[in-house]
Amino acid sequence: MEDYRRIADRLAEEIYSGRLKAGERLPPQRVFARRRHIAGSTAGRVYGELVRRGLVVGEVGRGTFVRAAPPPSGRALAEAAHDHDPQVKADLELNYPSVPGQSELMADGLAPLLRADVLGEATRTVPATGTPAAREAVAGLLAGSGWRPAPEQLLFAGNGRQAIAGVLASLVRPGGRVGVEALTYPLVKEIAERIGCTLVPLATDEEGLRPDAVATAHRAAPLSALYVQPTLHNPTGVTAGDRRKRELAATVRDLDLPVVEDRIWSFLHEEGVPLAAYAPERVHVVDGLSKRVAPGLTVGFLVVPEDRAGAVGGALRSGGWTAGRFALEAGTRWIRDGTVERLVGRKRADAARRQRVVAELLAPFTVRADPYAYYAWWELPAPWRADTFTAAAAARGVAVTPGPAFAVGHAGQAGQVGSQGAPDAVRLGLASVPVPVLGQALRTLRDVARGRP
């Protein structure tokens, strides 16, 4: 029997050469098997291999199509992926907020660090526990709505992504299973792959992660941990209410399940308490300064249960994920002198302004977003698919993130992703372009959506 990889190689060559064109539908697997005189199971493996390589996308009930856009990567959400592409005029993938006067505010806080006597201390190494001043400052920054972490519960990483990697590495052995929302932060998928664990997609509703989905998945095969975004979920903008958080807390207590709560975007949402307030002995909180301040000089925060500081701190050290002393000192000063508070106020107003632009220009379409979030989730009108829309937008100079980049699951013969399938949606990052450019980009996307693939 011919090796399925050789067949996949020949199809890949046809795709790269253009003989199989972007958006073209492949024959059903049974028809493909008959034409090639191969077993149906071999045809399934061929299609699965093409999906794995990112050359085709399978959609339940519709078929398998040659991908019209490059395979989605988490990189676009963490660093500029289009800096050298002259065709990209508006990058709505990268999503780091900046407001007028930001650099001047940051410079004022940094000035004392440049004195020779202070600089010497600020460039020494620092442990994962940071400094007493940093722990006190961050505990005060994160406090609110009846919740205040104890300073001794705080650890520090280079950024939020490193904090996530450190806490998951401390909780999950290679081969372990981590429950996540079916749509989740794409870089968590990369982190899971690097530390050797499997992500398990869990069902959500209009209030966020469903507690019954957590329980069902755990009883089917035990989960090692749960990663969730209860506040301003990325990409949908959903925030769980207090009742849902209480239900989740009760569920993870019953299952004896540790939780990683990602609150990186929560500074934009003034109301509500974290999940950690309801299950402090179970929940590890991840937060940081990258979105509040700036991505280039930042610190990630971890609030851990009292008995977990040693294990998580050890994982941060062994992974090389601890914070740099200079960034920690700068962040501490920005918190204590009010710079962070002022930037947060300006960014909340800026995000609200940008959401009003989205609401005005995309009013006829199905767009899900929080009024104060820096992103929006656009459920595309038929017959658009996420990859074809992403490619069409890129051809007009606008970069967006296709919905499947957020979907968790193992692609099977039909290309199904998790229980909800690969969504025909795109995420719009609103933060990284000036408001006039954002408006023009949204008008361009609106024109694309009104056309046909």
N, C-alpha and C positions, 0 to 999 in steps of 0.2 A: 504494500500500500504506500502511495506517495506521501511523503512527510507533509503535514499541513502547513508547516512554516515555509516550505518552498512555494506552495500555492499562494500563500499570503505575500511572499516576496514578489511574485509575478504581478499580483493585483496592485501591490504598492508601487511597482514600477509604472503600471498603467496610470495610476493616480498622479504620480510625480511628473509623468510625461504629458499629462493633459488628455490622454485618450479616454480616461474616466474623468468626467468634469465635475467641478465643485457643485454640490447639490443634487447630483445624479443618484437615482435610486438603484440599489443593487437588487438582483432578483431574490425572491424568497429562498430560504436555505434549501428547501426540498428541491426547488427548480435548479438551483446552482449545483446541488449534488448530482442530479440526474444528468445535467449537461457535462459535468466534469467526470462522470462515471466514478464517483467516490461515495463513501457512506455518508448518511445524514449527520452522524456524529462528527465526522471529519469536517464537513461543511460548517458545522457549528463552531468547531475549534478555529477554522480559518477566519470566520467572522469575528470571533472573540479576540483573535490575535490582531486583527485590523483595528478593533476598538481599543485594545491595549496600547497600540502604537499611536493612537490619536488620529488615524486617517479616516475613520468613518464614525458615524454616530447612529445608534439604534434607538428607535422610538416605538414603544409598545403600541401595537395596533396600526402602525403606519409603515414600518419597514426600516431598512438600513440605508443610510445616505452617505455619500462622499462628503466629508466635512468641508464646509465652505470657509472656515476660519481656522487658524492654528489651534492646536490643543490648548485649552485653558491652563494657565499656570498661576500658582500663588504669588509668583514674583511680582506681577503687575500690581498687586495690592500692597507690596512692601517697599518697592523701589521703582524709580522711573524706568519704564520699559520702552519708551518711545523718544528718548532724548535726542536721538540722532536720525529720526525719521521725519524728513521734511513734509511728508504728506499729512502727518498728525498735527492738526491745528488746535485741537482741544482734547486733552487727556482726562477722561472721566473714569479712568481706572484708578490711578494714583489718588489718594484721598487724605492729604495732610493739610489741615486748616491753618491759614495764616491771616492775620488782620493788620490793618494799618497801625503803625506805631509799635509793632511787636518787637522789632530789633532794638529800638531805642529803650523799651522797658527792660529787655534782657540785658543790654549793655550796662545800664545803671546798676543792676544787681551783681554783675560780674566784676565791676571796677575794683572792689576791695580785694578780690582774689588775686589781682595782678601785682599787689605789693610783694616784694621779695620774701619777707618773713612769712606771709600767709601762703604764698605759692608753694613754698617748700613743703609745708604741711599738707597742702591740698593735692600734691602729686605723689604722696606715699600710697602704698597699697592699703586696702581696706577689706575686712572680712565680709561674708554674706550678711552678717548682722548689722553692717553699716556702722554708724556712730550714734552715741546717745542723742545728739542734737538732731540727726536725721530721723531717728525713730520717733522722737517727740513731735517734730514738725509734720511728718507724714500721718501720724495718728490723728493729729488735729485736722489735717487736710481731708482725710477720708471720713471723719466723723459727720454724722447728720441723721436726722429723722430717728433719734432714739438709739442709734448704734455708734459706738466708738471703739475701735480696736485698741487693745492694750499695746503699748510700745514694745514690750518683750515678744509679741507675736509677729513682729515685722521682720522681713528679710528683703534683700535688695538684689536685683539682677540688672544686666545692661539695658534691657528694654522689656516690653510686655511679652514679646515672642519668646525671649529667653526665660522669662518667668514661667510661662506655660510649659516650655520644654523641661525645665527643672522640676516642676511639681509633678508632671506626668511621669518623668523618669523615676521619681521617688516612690510613686504609687503603683506603677504597672511593670510587671516583668515582661521580657520578650515573649510574644505569643498571647499576651493578655488582651482583653476586650474592653474598649472604652465606649460607653454610650454617648452619643452626641445628637443634637437636633438634625433632622434629615437634611436641612440646609445649614451649613456651618461656615465658620471662618476658614478659608482655603488653606492657610498655612498650618492649621492644625492637622490637615491631612499629610502634609510633608513632615511635620514633627513626628506623627505616628509612624510613618514609614521608616524614619531614621532610628527611632528607638525600638522598632520591631513589634508594635502592637496593632491591633485591628480595630477600626472604628465601626461601631454598630449604629446605623441610622434609626432614630426614634421619631415617632409621629408627633406632630404639633397641631395646634389649632389657633384660633384667633387670640388666645391668651398665652401662647408659647408652648413650651414642652408639656406633654401630657403625663401626669404621674402614672396612669395605668400602663402607658407604653414602656416606662422605665421598669415597672414591676414585671410585665410580661417578658421583656427581653432578658431580664436578670434570671427569671425562673427557667427560661429556655436553656440558657447557658450563662453561668455567673459572669457578671461584669466586674472588672477590677476597679473602675472609677467612672465618673460621669463628668463630662465637660459641657457647660451650659452658658448661655448669654441671656439671663432673664431680663436685663435692662437694655433697651435699644439694640435688640438683636440685629446682628449684621449677617444677611443683607436686608431683612424685611422691615426692620424698625419696630417690631413688636416689643412691648414691655409687659411683663407679667404683673398682675395685680397682687395685693397682699394675700388674698385668699389662695390664689394659685401657689404662691411661694410657701405658704403654710402647708398646703397639701404636698408639695414636693419635699419639704423638710420632713414631714411625717413619713413619707415613702422611703426616703434614703435612710432614716433612722430604723425603720422596720427591716430594711434590707441590709443594714450595716454597710452602707455604700459610701465611700469618700467622694467628694465633689470638688471640681475646679470651677469656680464662678468667675467668668471673664467680665470685668466692669470697665474696660478701657474707654468706652464711649459714654459711661454713665454720668460723667460730669455735665453733660448737656441736659440731663433730665433731673429736675429739681425735687420731684416728689418720690416717695416710696423708700423702703429700706431694702438692703441687700438680702439675698437668701441666707447669707451667713448669720444674720441676726436671729433667724429661726432655728438654725442648726449649727451653732458655732463649733461644736466638737466634730463636725463632719466636713465643713466647707473650707476650702482654701480660696481666698480671694486674690485675683490678679488685677492690677491696675498699673498706672504709670503716668509719665509726663509727656510722652511723645505727641499726643493729640492736644493736651492742655497747653503745651509750650511749643516745642519744635522737635522734629525727628532726629536732627543731627547731634544734639547734646541732651541725652535723655537718661532716665532711670526707670526700671520696672520695679513695682512693689508687690510683695506677697504678704498677705495676712494669713497665718497658718494656725491650726488648732494648737493648743498649748503643748501637747506631747509630740508634735511633728516638726518642731524647729530644727532639731538635729538632723533628721533624715533629709528634709528638703534642703537645708544648708549644705549638707554633704553632696547632694546631687548637683547643686549650683556650682560648688567648687570643682567637682570632678569633670563637669561639662565645660568649664571655663566660662560660666554664664554670670559670674558675679559682677556687680557694678564697678565702674571706674571711680576712683576717689574724687577726681576733679569734677566729673559730672554730678556725683553725689553732693559735693560741697556747693556747687552752683545751684542745683535743685533745692537744696535746703535753704539757701539764702533767698531764692525766688519765692519760696513758700512763706518764709518768715517776714519778708519785707512787703508782701501783698502783691507781688508781680503776678503770681499764678492766679490769684483771685481776680485781678483786673483783666487778665487775658481770658479767663473763663467767661466773665461777663460779656466781653466783646464777642467771643466766639458763639455764645448762645444767641446773641442778637444777629450775628452774621448768618448762622445756620437757619434761623427763622426767616430771614430775608430771602435766602436762596430757596427755601421750601416754598415761599410764596411765588417765586418765579416758576418753579416746577408746576405748582397748582394752576397757575394762569395759562402756561403754554401747553401743558399736557392734559388739560381738563377733560377732553373727550375720551381719554384712555383709562385703563385700569392700572393705577399707580398706587402702591402701598408705601406709606412713609409716616414717620412721626413728624409733627410740625416743627420739632427742634433738632432733628437728626441731620447729619451731613451726607446722607445717602437716601436713595429711593429705589424701590423694587418695581420694575415695570413689567407687567404681564402682557406680553405682546399680542396684538390682534392676529387672528388667523388670516392667511396661511403662513405667517412668518414663523420660522424656527429661530432659536437663539443663535445658532452658528451662522445662518445666512444673514440675519439682521446685523450681527457683529461685523461680518465681512462687508456688508453694504454700508454700514456706518463708517467703517475704516476707509472705504473708498471715497467717502465724502469728507474725510479728515477728522472724524470723531472716534475716539477709542472708548469703548464701554466693556464691561466685564460680562461675559455670557453666563446665564444661570447655571449651567452644568458645572462651572468652576466651584460652586458652593455645594453641590449635591454630593452626598456620601452614599456609597454602596458599591457592590461588586457588579460590574457590567456582565450580564449573562448573554445568552445567544440572541436575545432580542434587544440587548443594550439597555435593559431596565436598570435604573439607578435607585436603590433603596425601594421603599414601598410607595414613594410618591412619583417615581420616574424623573427623567431629566427635564427640568422645567423650561418651557418656552418663555423665558423672561431674561431680562438683563438688569444688572445693578448699575445705577448711575452714581458715581462719586461726585459730590457737589463742591468739594472743598478746595481743590487745587488750581482752579482757574479763576480769573477775575469775573465778577458778576456779568459784565457785558458779554464776555466770551461765553460764559455759561448760557446766557440767553440765546445767543446765536447758535450754539451747539444744539440746544434743545429744539430750536426751530428746524434745524437741519434734520435731527432725528425724527421730528414730527412729520416732515415731508417724506422721509424714507418709509415710515410706518404707514403712511397713507397710500403708498405705492404697493407694488407686488414684487415678490422675490424674483 
